[in-house]
Amino acid sequence: MLKRLIIILAIIHFNLSFAENSNTNTPNAVAVNIIEGTLLSLKTLKELNTDSTDNIENLVLSKLMPNIAVEFATKAILRDRWDGLTYAQQTMFIDYITQAILQDYVQMLSFYENLDTLNIETEPGSTSTDRKASVKLHISTDNSNYQFFITLKMIKLNRWYIYDAIFPGIGILSNYRQEFDSIIKRKGMSGLITLVSNY
């Protein structure tokens, strides 16, 4: 119980410190703070030797999911099919995408190692308007022995939220869109609704 409390307090500490240090609400700053806070919290779990799948899932739930516009993402995945759904079906799809995105991020974070050094920089090519932004990040760890690039698609609702993450060669939204389109092509929209309802 005490160990669990230490983990929770450590994660909250990082949440508070980044809230205090964030002196701007630009999409670039928001994106960096979200990713940096998440990875530093993951580092804490690893230092305490408590980076189990359950604890990483709790980290994603507390650090990432509140910053993801899941409903907007779900609408973007379903496109014009969204309006043809009942409210109950829309809610069902939002729940499905929420769980799917949660598990995607848990799997991604489970592969991170060597977080002793962490550097996150915005890359040239990041763009923004009043409502949407595309933030390109270069993330390196362990003195640049491990590095990768990610583009975060963001939407401004009451504040800036992430609605898509694009890695070299793959985007989360496009992945689910292709998966859904494939099912619809084979089984129709009713088949997709059945599949999601049985999830």
RACOR-V414907 format. One record per residue. RES is the residue in one letter. PSI is psi as a letter, one per 20 degrees, with the letter a starting at -180 (none if undefined). OMEGA is omega in whole degrees, 0 to 359 (NA if undefined). Layout:
RES/PSI/OMEGA + RES/PSI/OMEGA
This chain:
M/g/180 + L/g/180 + K/g/179 + R/h/179 + L/h/178 + I/g/179 + I/g/181 + I/g/180 + L/h/179 + A/g/179 + I/g/178 + I/h/179 + H/g/179 + F/h/177 + N/g/183 + L/g/183 + S/h/180 + F/h/175 + A/h/180 + E/h/184 + N/i/182 + S/n/183 + N/j/179 + T/q/180 + N/k/177 + T/q/179 + P/h/178 + N/g/181 + A/g/180 + V/g/180 + A/g/180 + V/g/181 + N/g/181 + I/g/183 + I/g/180 + E/g/179 + G/h/179 + T/g/183 + L/h/177 + L/h/175 + S/h/176 + L/g/177 + K/g/178 + T/g/178 + L/g/181 + K/h/179 + E/h/179 + L/j/182 + N/k/182 + T/k/182 + D/l/175 + S/r/179 + T/g/180 + D/g/181 + N/h/176 + I/h/176 + E/g/177 + N/h/178 + L/g/179 + V/g/179 + L/h/184 + S/h/186 + K/g/186 + L/g/188 + M/h/177 + P/i/181 + N/j/180 + I/p/179 + A/n/187 + V/g/180 + E/g/178 + F/g/179 + A/g/181 + T/g/176 + K/h/180 + A/h/179 + I/g/184 + L/i/179 + R/c/187 + D/i/178 + R/h/183 + W/g/184 + D/i/180 + G/i/180 + L/q/172 + T/r/179 + Y/g/180 + A/g/179 + Q/h/177 + Q/g/179 + T/g/179 + M/g/179 + F/h/177 + I/g/178 + D/g/180 + Y/g/181 + I/h/177 + T/g/181 + Q/h/181 + A/g/179 + I/g/178 + L/g/181 + Q/h/176 + D/g/182 + Y/h/177 + V/g/179 + Q/g/180 + M/g/183 + L/h/180 + S/h/182 + F/i/183 + Y/p/175 + E/r/173 + N/m/181 + L/k/181 + D/g/174 + T/q/183 + L/p/179 + N/p/180 + I/p/181 + E/q/173 + T/q/184 + E/q/172 + P/q/181 + G/i/174 + S/p/182 + T/q/176 + S/q/171 + T/a/179 + D/h/188 + R/h/183 + K/q/179 + A/q/174 + S/o/186 + V/o/180 + K/p/182 + L/q/171 + H/o/183 + I/p/177 + S/q/179 + T/r/176 + D/l/178 + N/l/176 + S/j/174 + N/h/176 + Y/p/180 + Q/q/176 + F/r/181 + F/q/178 + I/q/174 + T/p/178 + L/p/173 + K/p/186 + M/q/179 + I/p/177 + K/o/174 + L/d/170 + N/i/175 + R/a/181 + W/p/177 + Y/q/171 + I/p/173 + Y/i/177 + D/q/175 + A/p/183 + I/p/176 + F/r/179 + P/o/176 + G/i/182 + I/q/174 + G/q/183 + I/g/181 + L/g/181 + S/h/178 + N/g/180 + Y/h/178 + R/g/179 + Q/h/179 + E/g/180 + F/g/180 + D/h/179 + S/g/180 + I/g/180 + I/h/180 + K/h/183 + R/h/189 + K/i/182 + G/r/180 + M/h/179 + S/h/178 + G/h/177 + L/g/179 + I/g/178 + T/g/180 + L/g/181 + V/h/181 + S/h/180 + N/j/184 + Y/none/NA
